[in-house]
């Protein structure tokens, strides 16, 4: 079944989220769950749970709690790298780093045809070798706080090269992007934008409300963009 490609992805980073509440009594679980809740309320297509330092048990317990409290979140949550946990908790899919399993290998273990297999890519060549992926996440487009200061960036031309190499696979852009960058991303052919920092509230703001507003603003930026028409699809 052909479904619209994802436009907005919220990527989690609980340690940075906790920095907004130094000394606060709230647990990372409650803060991260609030971020997921806000993302869904705002209309995010996907939430990528990216917590590489957490062990499998902690990840599974957290996701089990989120899916129990927010049943609608299950289909929209993809788990970074941990295919084993994603399968165990029946998440919506897995998101693979470029140097992880191939999308085809992960796809062979998918519990159902519509299960999402995303992949991060950093070059056009990697995009060309991503058979089996539901979508690609291309970055880093612009300098980002989550990457080393001197890390190489794709830039807008590099993003367009990735999109061209990806063929029919939708490409989302990530890396230092906000709602103001949506027109440039669309003009480069990207189906959507993902971000970490843009969805991290500061100053003790309510997490769910902040993320909901940011997601809504980013979706509105797509709806009003003058860039390339939104035509790419996602096989589900």
Secondary structure, 3 states (H helix, E strand, C coil): CEEECCCEEEECCHHHHHHHHCCCCCCHHHHHHHHHHHHHHHCCCEEEECCCCCCHHHHHHHHHHHHHHCHHHHHHEEEECCHHHHHHCCCCEEEECCCCCCHHHHHCCCCCCCCEEEEEECCHHHHHCCCCCCEEEECCCCCCCCCCCCCCCCHHHHHHHHHHHHCCCEEEEECCCCHHHHHHHHHCCCCEEEECHHHCCCCCCCHHHHHHHHHHHHHHHHHCCCCCCCCCEEEC
